Amino acid sequence: MVRNSVLVVEDEEDIRSLVSYTLRKEGYQVADVASGEEGLASAELRPPDLVLLDLMLPGVDGLAVCRRLRSKPQTAGTAIVMLTAKGEEADIVAGLNAGANDYITKPFSRNVLIARVRAALRNMNPDAGTAREPEASEGVLRIHNLVIHPGKHLVLVDDQPIELSATEFRVLRALARKPGWVFTRQQILEEVHGDLCAVTDRAVDVQIVGLRKKLGPAGRYVETVRGVGYRFKE
Ligand code: CA
């Protein structure tokens, strides 16, 4: 089994050592540093599979670190999970906009930490682990300027292929199969099966944000139905 590597960037020593200890016990290769500068240096030297990145860091803060990691080819595809203070919604949005895949609010439990790390790694590596293969017999969906090919796990927008994670693909397929139907977050979770079950409804919002961004102008077909969930535009 390949052991995934995780870089922990956190200035609070208690949290840093607890997170590192927990992940090492789970079998991850862990490097930990206390500042953004050290984090960038470490990631450049040995790009990790995942970075757990504290938002509030002295010096170069988490958002700046996140943007710089995304801008470098060797870490552009690295999973990034932000650590944020509880209830700082503006920070969470800023983190996701800066390219983070997910976030964990402090204080968090050991189980939440492990579940989010696993989910983020799985989404970055759709071929690894437990990803469920779609049945090859399932039909090709054509809607608006999109073509969704479940058997090939392929999405075309205006004939251009779009790179989606395994989970984003399943969310899109679920919505696009029934245009105009409103899906609750819980229904979307059920559609994508085990992938997100360890995390919360909010994980669906994270997937939708990523999906819309990658679809570009076609992202507008993924509509938010306030207070209910999401639907694919008819
Ligand atoms: Ca901090």
Boltz pocket constraint, residues with backbone or C-beta under 6 A from the ligand:
constraints:
  - pocket:
      binder: B
      contacts: [[A, 10], [A, 11], [A, 12], [A, 54], [A, 55], [A, 56], [A, 57]]
      max_distance: 6.0
